[in-house]
């Protein structure tokens, strides 16, 4: 979550930006979260079926 200097890394900042967008009801942020969760669910199913 943080780099060596104690600052947020880019990946964490991007995720937090998406969540703030969702909290503020940003349509694009909601779509991004939906796409991420769908891709994650598909990967879980693939790994469980192995």
N, CA, C and O atoms as a GROMACS GRO file, in nm:
protein
  200
    1UNK      N    1   0.081  -0.119   0.000
    1UNK     CA    2   0.000   0.000   0.000
    1UNK      C    3   0.085   0.126   0.000
    1UNK      O    4   0.048   0.227  -0.059
    2UNK      N    5   0.199   0.119   0.066
    2UNK     CA    6   0.285   0.235   0.072
    2UNK      C    7   0.423   0.200   0.017
    2UNK      O    8   0.466   0.085   0.021
    3UNK      N    9   0.489   0.304  -0.034
    3UNK     CA   10   0.625   0.281  -0.081
    3UNK      C   11   0.723   0.299   0.036
    3UNK      O   12   0.681   0.314   0.151
    4UNK      N   13   0.851   0.298   0.005
    4UNK     CA   14   0.954   0.308   0.109
    4UNK      C   15   0.947   0.439   0.187
    4UNK      O   16   0.990   0.446   0.302
    5UNK      N   17   0.894   0.543   0.124
    5UNK     CA   18   0.886   0.675   0.187
    5UNK      C   19   0.755   0.697   0.261
    5UNK      O   20   0.731   0.805   0.315
    6UNK      N   21   0.670   0.595   0.265
    6UNK     CA   22   0.544   0.605   0.337
    6UNK      C   23   0.430   0.666   0.257
    6UNK      O   24   0.323   0.694   0.311
    7UNK      N   25   0.453   0.688   0.128
    7UNK     CA   26   0.349   0.743   0.041
    7UNK      C   27   0.270   0.630  -0.023
    7UNK      O   28   0.322   0.520  -0.042
    8UNK      N   29   0.143   0.659  -0.057
    8UNK     CA   30   0.061   0.559  -0.125
    8UNK      C   31   0.121   0.525  -0.260
    8UNK      O   32   0.166   0.613  -0.333
    9UNK      N   33   0.122   0.396  -0.293
    9UNK     CA   34   0.170   0.359  -0.426
    9UNK      C   35   0.058   0.384  -0.528
    9UNK      O   36  -0.056   0.408  -0.490
   10UNK      N   37   0.092   0.379  -0.654
   10UNK     CA   38  -0.003   0.412  -0.761
   10UNK      C   39  -0.124   0.319  -0.762
   10UNK      O   40  -0.237   0.364  -0.780
   11UNK      N   41  -0.100   0.191  -0.741
   11UNK     CA   42  -0.210   0.094  -0.744
   11UNK      C   43  -0.313   0.123  -0.634
   11UNK      O   44  -0.433   0.120  -0.659
   12UNK      N   45  -0.265   0.151  -0.515
   12UNK     CA   46  -0.355   0.183  -0.404
   12UNK      C   47  -0.430   0.313  -0.430
   12UNK      O   48  -0.549   0.322  -0.402
   13UNK      N   49  -0.361   0.412  -0.483
   13UNK     CA   50  -0.426   0.541  -0.514
   13UNK      C   51  -0.535   0.522  -0.619
   13UNK      O   52  -0.641   0.584  -0.609
   14UNK      N   53  -0.510   0.439  -0.718
   14UNK     CA   54  -0.611   0.414  -0.821
   14UNK      C   55  -0.734   0.345  -0.764
   14UNK      O   56  -0.847   0.380  -0.798
   15UNK      N   57  -0.713   0.248  -0.676
   15UNK     CA   58  -0.826   0.177  -0.615
   15UNK      C   59  -0.905   0.272  -0.527
   15UNK      O   60  -1.028   0.272  -0.531
   16UNK      N   61  -0.836   0.352  -0.448
   16UNK     CA   62  -0.906   0.448  -0.362
   16UNK      C   63  -0.985   0.550  -0.444
   16UNK      O   64  -1.094   0.590  -0.405
   17UNK      N   65  -0.929   0.592  -0.557
   17UNK     CA   66  -0.999   0.686  -0.645
   17UNK      C   67  -1.128   0.624  -0.696
   17UNK      O   68  -1.232   0.691  -0.701
   18UNK      N   69  -1.123   0.497  -0.734
   18UNK     CA   70  -1.244   0.429  -0.780
   18UNK      C   71  -1.349   0.423  -0.669
   18UNK      O   72  -1.467   0.450  -0.693
   19UNK      N   73  -1.307   0.388  -0.548
   19UNK     CA   74  -1.403   0.377  -0.438
   19UNK      C   75  -1.464   0.512  -0.403
   19UNK      O   76  -1.583   0.520  -0.372
   20UNK      N   77  -1.384   0.618  -0.406
   20UNK     CA   78  -1.439   0.751  -0.380
   20UNK      C   79  -1.539   0.788  -0.488
   20UNK      O   80  -1.644   0.846  -0.459
   21UNK      N   81  -1.509   0.754  -0.611
   21UNK     CA   82  -1.602   0.780  -0.721
   21UNK      C   83  -1.733   0.707  -0.701
   21UNK      O   84  -1.840   0.762  -0.727
   22UNK      N   85  -1.725   0.582  -0.656
   22UNK     CA   86  -1.846   0.505  -0.630
   22UNK      C   87  -1.926   0.569  -0.518
   22UNK      O   88  -2.048   0.580  -0.527
   23UNK      N   89  -1.858   0.610  -0.412
   23UNK     CA   90  -1.928   0.673  -0.300
   23UNK      C   91  -1.998   0.801  -0.342
   23UNK      O   92  -2.102   0.838  -0.286
   24UNK      N   93  -1.941   0.870  -0.440
   24UNK     CA   94  -2.001   0.994  -0.488
   24UNK      C   95  -2.094   0.968  -0.606
   24UNK      O   96  -2.138   1.062  -0.673
   25UNK      N   97  -2.124   0.841  -0.630
   25UNK     CA   98  -2.217   0.797  -0.734
   25UNK      C   99  -2.174   0.834  -0.875
   25UNK      O  100  -2.257   0.868  -0.959
   26UNK      N  101  -2.045   0.827  -0.901
   26UNK     CA  102  -1.993   0.850  -1.035
   26UNK      C  103  -2.023   0.728  -1.121
   26UNK      O  104  -1.980   0.617  -1.088
   27UNK      N  105  -2.096   0.746  -1.227
   27UNK     CA  106  -2.137   0.636  -1.316
   27UNK      C  107  -2.015   0.562  -1.371
   27UNK      O  108  -2.016   0.439  -1.376
   28UNK      N  109  -1.912   0.633  -1.411
   28UNK     CA  110  -1.794   0.569  -1.467
   28UNK      C  111  -1.722   0.486  -1.362
   28UNK      O  112  -1.672   0.377  -1.393
   29UNK      N  113  -1.715   0.534  -1.240
   29UNK     CA  114  -1.649   0.459  -1.134
   29UNK      C  115  -1.726   0.331  -1.104
   29UNK      O  116  -1.665   0.226  -1.082
   30UNK      N  117  -1.857   0.338  -1.102
   30UNK     CA  118  -1.939   0.220  -1.078
   30UNK      C  119  -1.917   0.118  -1.189
   30UNK      O  120  -1.905  -0.002  -1.161
   31UNK      N  121  -1.911   0.163  -1.312
   31UNK     CA  122  -1.886   0.072  -1.424
   31UNK      C  123  -1.748   0.007  -1.412
   31UNK      O  124  -1.733  -0.112  -1.440
   32UNK      N  125  -1.649   0.083  -1.370
   32UNK     CA  126  -1.514   0.028  -1.354
   32UNK      C  127  -1.512  -0.078  -1.245
   32UNK      O  128  -1.451  -0.184  -1.263
   33UNK      N  129  -1.576  -0.051  -1.132
   33UNK     CA  130  -1.581  -0.149  -1.024
   33UNK      C  131  -1.654  -0.275  -1.069
   33UNK      O  132  -1.611  -0.386  -1.038
   34UNK      N  133  -1.763  -0.258  -1.142
   34UNK     CA  134  -1.836  -0.375  -1.193
   34UNK      C  135  -1.750  -0.459  -1.286
   34UNK      O  136  -1.753  -0.582  -1.280
   35UNK      N  137  -1.673  -0.394  -1.371
   35UNK     CA  138  -1.585  -0.467  -1.463
   35UNK      C  139  -1.475  -0.540  -1.386
   35UNK      O  140  -1.441  -0.654  -1.420
   36UNK      N  141  -1.421  -0.476  -1.285
   36UNK     CA  142  -1.316  -0.539  -1.204
   36UNK      C  143  -1.370  -0.660  -1.130
   36UNK      O  144  -1.307  -0.766  -1.128
   37UNK      N  145  -1.487  -0.646  -1.070
   37UNK     CA  146  -1.543  -0.757  -0.993
   37UNK      C  147  -1.584  -0.873  -1.085
   37UNK      O  148  -1.572  -0.990  -1.047
   38UNK      N  149  -1.631  -0.841  -1.205
   38UNK     CA  150  -1.666  -0.948  -1.300
   38UNK      C  151  -1.540  -1.024  -1.341
   38UNK      O  152  -1.541  -1.147  -1.346
   39UNK      N  153  -1.432  -0.953  -1.371
   39UNK     CA  154  -1.308  -1.018  -1.410
   39UNK      C  155  -1.252  -1.101  -1.295
   39UNK      O  156  -1.202  -1.211  -1.316
   40UNK      N  157  -1.262  -1.050  -1.174
   40UNK     CA  158  -1.215  -1.123  -1.057
   40UNK      C  159  -1.296  -1.251  -1.038
   40UNK      O  160  -1.240  -1.358  -1.012
   41UNK      N  161  -1.427  -1.240  -1.050
   41UNK     CA  162  -1.514  -1.358  -1.035
   41UNK      C  163  -1.482  -1.463  -1.140
   41UNK      O  164  -1.481  -1.582  -1.110
   42UNK      N  165  -1.456  -1.421  -1.263
   42UNK     CA  166  -1.423  -1.516  -1.368
   42UNK      C  167  -1.293  -1.590  -1.336
   42UNK      O  168  -1.281  -1.710  -1.361
   43UNK      N  169  -1.194  -1.518  -1.282
   43UNK     CA  170  -1.068  -1.581  -1.244
   43UNK      C  171  -1.086  -1.680  -1.130
   43UNK      O  172  -1.023  -1.786  -1.128
   44UNK      N  173  -1.170  -1.645  -1.034
   44UNK     CA  174  -1.196  -1.735  -0.922
   44UNK      C  175  -1.259  -1.865  -0.973
   44UNK      O  176  -1.219  -1.974  -0.931
   45UNK      N  177  -1.356  -1.854  -1.061
   45UNK     CA  178  -1.421  -1.973  -1.115
   45UNK      C  179  -1.320  -2.060  -1.189
   45UNK      O  180  -1.320  -2.182  -1.173
   46UNK      N  181  -1.235  -1.998  -1.270
   46UNK     CA  182  -1.134  -2.076  -1.345
   46UNK      C  183  -1.042  -2.149  -1.251
   46UNK      O  184  -1.008  -2.265  -1.275
   47UNK      N  185  -1.000  -2.083  -1.144
   47UNK     CA  186  -0.907  -2.147  -1.050
   47UNK      C  187  -0.974  -2.257  -0.968
   47UNK      O  188  -0.911  -2.357  -0.935
   48UNK      N  189  -1.101  -2.238  -0.937
   48UNK     CA  190  -1.172  -2.340  -0.860
   48UNK      C  191  -1.196  -2.465  -0.942
   48UNK      O  192  -1.201  -2.575  -0.887
   49UNK      N  193  -1.213  -2.449  -1.072
   49UNK     CA  194  -1.242  -2.563  -1.159
   49UNK      C  195  -1.117  -2.643  -1.198
   49UNK      O  196  -1.129  -2.750  -1.257
   50UNK      N  197  -1.000  -2.594  -1.165
   50UNK     CA  198  -0.874  -2.666  -1.198
   50UNK      C  199  -0.855  -2.784  -1.108
   50UNK      O  200  -0.756  -2.856  -1.120
   0.00000   0.00000   0.00000
